[in-house]
């Protein structure tokens, strides 16, 4: 559907530049932040496993 009514058309300022790189930048920042969270879970798990005592407690044969 097209319209020749000037009030319906968008007003684009001359010299407007489309910034295509913002989508890629946002995606890269998202991937980096998710990677940091994922690595933090592994670091926490490793730290927990290294500092915790032997599991199963004494006297327990199994689950």
PDB file as gemmi writes it, atoms N, CA and C in Angstrom:
CRYST1    1.000    1.000    1.000  90.00  90.00  90.00 P 1                      
ATOM      1  N   UNK A   1       0.847  -1.175   0.000  1.00  0.00           N  
ATOM      2  CA  UNK A   1       0.000   0.000   0.000  1.00  0.00           C  
ATOM      3  C   UNK A   1       0.891   1.236   0.000  1.00  0.00           C  
ATOM      4  N   UNK A   2       0.611   2.142  -0.879  1.00  0.00           N  
ATOM      5  CA  UNK A   2       1.377   3.385  -0.938  1.00  0.00           C  
ATOM      6  C   UNK A   2       0.452   4.551  -0.682  1.00  0.00           C  
ATOM      7  N   UNK A   3       1.050   5.622  -0.252  1.00  0.00           N  
ATOM      8  CA  UNK A   3       0.265   6.814   0.027  1.00  0.00           C  
ATOM      9  C   UNK A   3       1.034   8.024  -0.474  1.00  0.00           C  
ATOM     10  N   UNK A   4       0.325   8.933  -1.090  1.00  0.00           N  
ATOM     11  CA  UNK A   4       0.961  10.168  -1.548  1.00  0.00           C  
ATOM     12  C   UNK A   4       0.707  11.308  -0.570  1.00  0.00           C  
ATOM     13  N   UNK A   5       0.022  11.004   0.526  1.00  0.00           N  
ATOM     14  CA  UNK A   5      -0.260  12.016   1.540  1.00  0.00           C  
ATOM     15  C   UNK A   5       1.042  12.325   2.293  1.00  0.00           C  
ATOM     16  N   UNK A   6       1.519  13.588   2.299  1.00  0.00           N  
ATOM     17  CA  UNK A   6       2.795  13.905   2.952  1.00  0.00           C  
ATOM     18  C   UNK A   6       2.776  13.676   4.466  1.00  0.00           C  
ATOM     19  N   UNK A   7       1.617  13.688   5.087  1.00  0.00           N  
ATOM     20  CA  UNK A   7       1.579  13.497   6.539  1.00  0.00           C  
ATOM     21  C   UNK A   7       1.842  12.044   6.928  1.00  0.00           C  
ATOM     22  N   UNK A   8       1.680  11.123   5.982  1.00  0.00           N  
ATOM     23  CA  UNK A   8       1.883   9.706   6.251  1.00  0.00           C  
ATOM     24  C   UNK A   8       3.350   9.326   6.069  1.00  0.00           C  
ATOM     25  N   UNK A   9       4.057  10.017   5.198  1.00  0.00           N  
ATOM     26  CA  UNK A   9       5.444   9.677   4.919  1.00  0.00           C  
ATOM     27  C   UNK A   9       6.345  10.108   6.075  1.00  0.00           C  
ATOM     28  N   UNK A  10       7.397   9.340   6.272  1.00  0.00           N  
ATOM     29  CA  UNK A  10       8.351   9.660   7.325  1.00  0.00           C  
ATOM     30  C   UNK A  10       9.259  10.796   6.889  1.00  0.00           C  
ATOM     31  N   UNK A  11       9.643  11.609   7.850  1.00  0.00           N  
ATOM     32  CA  UNK A  11      10.535  12.721   7.561  1.00  0.00           C  
ATOM     33  C   UNK A  11      11.974  12.270   7.822  1.00  0.00           C  
ATOM     34  N   UNK A  12      12.737  12.059   6.756  1.00  0.00           N  
ATOM     35  CA  UNK A  12      14.139  11.683   6.886  1.00  0.00           C  
ATOM     36  C   UNK A  12      14.994  12.918   6.669  1.00  0.00           C  
ATOM     37  N   UNK A  13      15.867  13.160   7.603  1.00  0.00           N  
ATOM     38  CA  UNK A  13      16.744  14.314   7.452  1.00  0.00           C  
ATOM     39  C   UNK A  13      17.827  13.998   6.428  1.00  0.00           C  
ATOM     40  N   UNK A  14      18.223  14.967   5.633  1.00  0.00           N  
ATOM     41  CA  UNK A  14      19.287  14.723   4.661  1.00  0.00           C  
ATOM     42  C   UNK A  14      20.610  14.470   5.393  1.00  0.00           C  
ATOM     43  N   UNK A  15      21.386  13.576   4.865  1.00  0.00           N  
ATOM     44  CA  UNK A  15      22.664  13.257   5.481  1.00  0.00           C  
ATOM     45  C   UNK A  15      22.565  12.199   6.562  1.00  0.00           C  
ATOM     46  N   UNK A  16      21.394  11.604   6.714  1.00  0.00           N  
ATOM     47  CA  UNK A  16      21.231  10.545   7.713  1.00  0.00           C  
ATOM     48  C   UNK A  16      21.993   9.311   7.262  1.00  0.00           C  
ATOM     49  N   UNK A  17      22.767   8.745   8.171  1.00  0.00           N  
ATOM     50  CA  UNK A  17      23.577   7.573   7.847  1.00  0.00           C  
ATOM     51  C   UNK A  17      23.031   6.382   8.614  1.00  0.00           C  
ATOM     52  N   UNK A  18      22.832   5.280   7.909  1.00  0.00           N  
ATOM     53  CA  UNK A  18      22.377   4.057   8.558  1.00  0.00           C  
ATOM     54  C   UNK A  18      23.575   3.384   9.220  1.00  0.00           C  
ATOM     55  N   UNK A  19      23.431   3.042  10.493  1.00  0.00           N  
ATOM     56  CA  UNK A  19      24.506   2.415  11.257  1.00  0.00           C  
ATOM     57  C   UNK A  19      24.255   0.918  11.321  1.00  0.00           C  
ATOM     58  N   UNK A  20      24.824   0.193  10.383  1.00  0.00           N  
ATOM     59  CA  UNK A  20      24.612  -1.248  10.323  1.00  0.00           C  
ATOM     60  C   UNK A  20      25.433  -2.002  11.359  1.00  0.00           C  
ATOM     61  N   UNK A  21      26.508  -1.439  11.851  1.00  0.00           N  
ATOM     62  CA  UNK A  21      27.402  -2.148  12.747  1.00  0.00           C  
ATOM     63  C   UNK A  21      26.887  -2.305  14.160  1.00  0.00           C  
ATOM     64  N   UNK A  22      25.822  -1.621  14.526  1.00  0.00           N  
ATOM     65  CA  UNK A  22      25.343  -1.695  15.903  1.00  0.00           C  
ATOM     66  C   UNK A  22      24.791  -3.070  16.246  1.00  0.00           C  
ATOM     67  N   UNK A  23      24.158  -3.733  15.301  1.00  0.00           N  
ATOM     68  CA  UNK A  23      23.632  -5.073  15.566  1.00  0.00           C  
ATOM     69  C   UNK A  23      24.763  -6.042  15.860  1.00  0.00           C  
ATOM     70  N   UNK A  24      25.816  -5.988  15.088  1.00  0.00           N  
ATOM     71  CA  UNK A  24      26.963  -6.872  15.292  1.00  0.00           C  
ATOM     72  C   UNK A  24      27.655  -6.554  16.611  1.00  0.00           C  
ATOM     73  N   UNK A  25      27.808  -5.283  16.924  1.00  0.00           N  
ATOM     74  CA  UNK A  25      28.442  -4.894  18.183  1.00  0.00           C  
ATOM     75  C   UNK A  25      27.640  -5.402  19.368  1.00  0.00           C  
ATOM     76  N   UNK A  26      26.343  -5.266  19.328  1.00  0.00           N  
ATOM     77  CA  UNK A  26      25.499  -5.767  20.410  1.00  0.00           C  
ATOM     78  C   UNK A  26      25.583  -7.267  20.550  1.00  0.00           C  
ATOM     79  N   UNK A  27      25.636  -7.969  19.423  1.00  0.00           N  
ATOM     80  CA  UNK A  27      25.735  -9.426  19.452  1.00  0.00           C  
ATOM     81  C   UNK A  27      27.066  -9.867  20.045  1.00  0.00           C  
ATOM     82  N   UNK A  28      28.151  -9.192  19.689  1.00  0.00           N  
ATOM     83  CA  UNK A  28      29.473  -9.533  20.228  1.00  0.00           C  
ATOM     84  C   UNK A  28      29.516  -9.267  21.730  1.00  0.00           C  
ATOM     85  N   UNK A  29      28.957  -8.167  22.179  1.00  0.00           N  
ATOM     86  CA  UNK A  29      28.918  -7.868  23.614  1.00  0.00           C  
ATOM     87  C   UNK A  29      28.091  -8.916  24.344  1.00  0.00           C  
ATOM     88  N   UNK A  30      26.975  -9.329  23.768  1.00  0.00           N  
ATOM     89  CA  UNK A  30      26.147 -10.366  24.372  1.00  0.00           C  
ATOM     90  C   UNK A  30      26.912 -11.678  24.487  1.00  0.00           C  
ATOM     91  N   UNK A  31      27.601 -12.090  23.419  1.00  0.00           N  
ATOM     92  CA  UNK A  31      28.365 -13.337  23.461  1.00  0.00           C  
ATOM     93  C   UNK A  31      29.478 -13.279  24.499  1.00  0.00           C  
ATOM     94  N   UNK A  32      30.148 -12.158  24.596  1.00  0.00           N  
ATOM     95  CA  UNK A  32      31.217 -12.016  25.598  1.00  0.00           C  
ATOM     96  C   UNK A  32      30.660 -12.087  27.011  1.00  0.00           C  
ATOM     97  N   UNK A  33      29.544 -11.441  27.261  1.00  0.00           N  
ATOM     98  CA  UNK A  33      28.971 -11.469  28.608  1.00  0.00           C  
ATOM     99  C   UNK A  33      28.481 -12.865  28.970  1.00  0.00           C  
ATOM    100  N   UNK A  34      27.884 -13.575  28.019  1.00  0.00           N  
ATOM    101  CA  UNK A  34      27.451 -14.949  28.285  1.00  0.00           C  
ATOM    102  C   UNK A  34      28.649 -15.869  28.511  1.00  0.00           C  
ATOM    103  N   UNK A  35      29.731 -15.642  27.794  1.00  0.00           N  
ATOM    104  CA  UNK A  35      30.943 -16.443  27.988  1.00  0.00           C  
ATOM    105  C   UNK A  35      31.534 -16.215  29.365  1.00  0.00           C  
ATOM    106  N   UNK A  36      31.521 -14.984  29.830  1.00  0.00           N  
ATOM    107  CA  UNK A  36      32.044 -14.672  31.160  1.00  0.00           C  
ATOM    108  C   UNK A  36      31.199 -15.350  32.228  1.00  0.00           C  
ATOM    109  N   UNK A  37      29.889 -15.328  32.076  1.00  0.00           N  
ATOM    110  CA  UNK A  37      29.015 -16.002  33.038  1.00  0.00           C  
ATOM    111  C   UNK A  37      29.272 -17.503  33.024  1.00  0.00           C  
ATOM    112  N   UNK A  38      29.395 -18.095  31.842  1.00  0.00           N  
ATOM    113  CA  UNK A  38      29.651 -19.526  31.713  1.00  0.00           C  
ATOM    114  C   UNK A  38      30.982 -19.898  32.359  1.00  0.00           C  
ATOM    115  N   UNK A  39      32.024 -19.112  32.116  1.00  0.00           N  
ATOM    116  CA  UNK A  39      33.326 -19.373  32.725  1.00  0.00           C  
ATOM    117  C   UNK A  39      33.289 -19.171  34.235  1.00  0.00           C  
ATOM    118  N   UNK A  40      32.472 -18.247  34.719  1.00  0.00           N  
ATOM    119  CA  UNK A  40      32.343 -18.046  36.164  1.00  0.00           C  
ATOM    120  C   UNK A  40      31.719 -19.266  36.826  1.00  0.00           C  
ATOM    121  N   UNK A  41      30.761 -19.908  36.158  1.00  0.00           N  
ATOM    122  CA  UNK A  41      30.192 -21.141  36.703  1.00  0.00           C  
ATOM    123  C   UNK A  41      31.247 -22.239  36.790  1.00  0.00           C  
ATOM    124  N   UNK A  42      32.067 -22.381  35.755  1.00  0.00           N  
ATOM    125  CA  UNK A  42      33.131 -23.381  35.791  1.00  0.00           C  
ATOM    126  C   UNK A  42      34.168 -23.053  36.861  1.00  0.00           C  
ATOM    127  N   UNK A  43      34.522 -21.791  37.003  1.00  0.00           N  
ATOM    128  CA  UNK A  43      35.488 -21.400  38.027  1.00  0.00           C  
ATOM    129  C   UNK A  43      34.927 -21.669  39.420  1.00  0.00           C  
ATOM    130  N   UNK A  44      33.664 -21.357  39.639  1.00  0.00           N  
ATOM    131  CA  UNK A  44      33.037 -21.632  40.931  1.00  0.00           C  
ATOM    132  C   UNK A  44      32.963 -23.115  41.220  1.00  0.00           C  
ATOM    133  N   UNK A  45      32.614 -23.904  40.223  1.00  0.00           N  
ATOM    134  CA  UNK A  45      32.554 -25.355  40.397  1.00  0.00           C  
ATOM    135  C   UNK A  45      33.938 -25.914  40.707  1.00  0.00           C  
ATOM    136  N   UNK A  46      34.951 -25.458  39.973  1.00  0.00           N  
ATOM    137  CA  UNK A  46      36.317 -25.937  40.209  1.00  0.00           C  
ATOM    138  C   UNK A  46      36.802 -25.550  41.595  1.00  0.00           C  
ATOM    139  N   UNK A  47      36.548 -24.330  41.990  1.00  0.00           N  
ATOM    140  CA  UNK A  47      36.948 -23.881  43.322  1.00  0.00           C  
ATOM    141  C   UNK A  47      36.232 -24.680  44.397  1.00  0.00           C  
ATOM    142  N   UNK A  48      34.966 -24.941  44.197  1.00  0.00           N  
ATOM    143  CA  UNK A  48      34.198 -25.730  45.159  1.00  0.00           C  
ATOM    144  C   UNK A  48      34.748 -27.148  45.255  1.00  0.00           C  
ATOM    145  N   UNK A  49      35.052 -27.769  44.118  1.00  0.00           N  
ATOM    146  CA  UNK A  49      35.568 -29.143  44.120  1.00  0.00           C  
ATOM    147  C   UNK A  49      36.964 -29.223  44.736  1.00  0.00           C  
ATOM    148  N   UNK A  50      37.785 -28.209  44.545  1.00  0.00           N  
ATOM    149  CA  UNK A  50      39.143 -28.233  45.086  1.00  0.00           C  
ATOM    150  C   UNK A  50      39.186 -27.976  46.582  1.00  0.00           C  
ATOM    151  N   UNK A  51      38.258 -27.204  47.096  1.00  0.00           N  
ATOM    152  CA  UNK A  51      38.304 -26.824  48.512  1.00  0.00           C  
ATOM    153  C   UNK A  51      37.364 -27.632  49.387  1.00  0.00           C  
ATOM    154  N   UNK A  52      36.496 -28.430  48.805  1.00  0.00           N  
ATOM    155  CA  UNK A  52      35.555 -29.197  49.625  1.00  0.00           C  
ATOM    156  C   UNK A  52      36.208 -30.509  50.066  1.00  0.00           C  
ATOM    157  N   UNK A  53      35.791 -31.022  51.212  1.00  0.00           N  
ATOM    158  CA  UNK A  53      36.334 -32.294  51.679  1.00  0.00           C  
ATOM    159  C   UNK A  53      35.819 -33.459  50.826  1.00  0.00           C  
ATOM    160  N   UNK A  54      36.356 -34.616  51.062  1.00  0.00           N  
ATOM    161  CA  UNK A  54      35.968 -35.821  50.324  1.00  0.00           C  
ATOM    162  C   UNK A  54      34.493 -36.116  50.527  1.00  0.00           C  
ATOM    163  N   UNK A  55      33.812 -36.428  49.431  1.00  0.00           N  
ATOM    164  CA  UNK A  55      32.399 -36.791  49.506  1.00  0.00           C  
ATOM    165  C   UNK A  55      32.305 -38.252  49.156  1.00  0.00           C  
ATOM    166  N   UNK A  56      31.726 -38.974  49.749  1.00  0.00           N  
ATOM    167  CA  UNK A  56      30.681 -39.262  50.702  1.00  0.00           C  
ATOM    168  C   UNK A  56      31.262 -39.231  52.127  1.00  0.00           C  
ATOM    169  N   UNK A  57      30.466 -38.857  53.107  1.00  0.00           N  
ATOM    170  CA  UNK A  57      30.946 -38.828  54.483  1.00  0.00           C  
ATOM    171  C   UNK A  57      31.322 -40.228  54.970  1.00  0.00           C  
ATOM    172  N   UNK A  58      32.144 -40.259  56.010  1.00  0.00           N  
ATOM    173  CA  UNK A  58      32.570 -41.538  56.588  1.00  0.00           C  
ATOM    174  C   UNK A  58      31.355 -42.312  57.081  1.00  0.00           C  
ATOM    175  N   UNK A  59      31.330 -43.612  56.819  1.00  0.00           N  
ATOM    176  CA  UNK A  59      30.229 -44.453  57.253  1.00  0.00           C  
ATOM    177  C   UNK A  59      29.112 -44.596  56.241  1.00  0.00           C  
ATOM    178  N   UNK A  60      29.150 -43.873  55.145  1.00  0.00           N  
ATOM    179  CA  UNK A  60      28.114 -43.962  54.117  1.00  0.00           C  
ATOM    180  C   UNK A  60      28.691 -44.751  52.947  1.00  0.00           C  
ATOM    181  N   UNK A  61      28.012 -45.859  52.580  1.00  0.00           N  
ATOM    182  CA  UNK A  61      28.514 -46.714  51.512  1.00  0.00           C  
ATOM    183  C   UNK A  61      28.158 -46.189  50.123  1.00  0.00           C  
ATOM    184  N   UNK A  62      27.017 -45.594  49.969  1.00  0.00           N  
ATOM    185  CA  UNK A  62      26.591 -45.090  48.667  1.00  0.00           C  
ATOM    186  C   UNK A  62      25.252 -44.401  48.791  1.00  0.00           C  
ATOM    187  N   UNK A  63      24.775 -43.938  47.716  1.00  0.00           N  
ATOM    188  CA  UNK A  63      23.497 -43.235  47.764  1.00  0.00           C  
ATOM    189  C   UNK A  63      22.355 -44.188  47.625  1.00  0.00           C  
TER     190      UNK A  63                                                      
END                                                                             
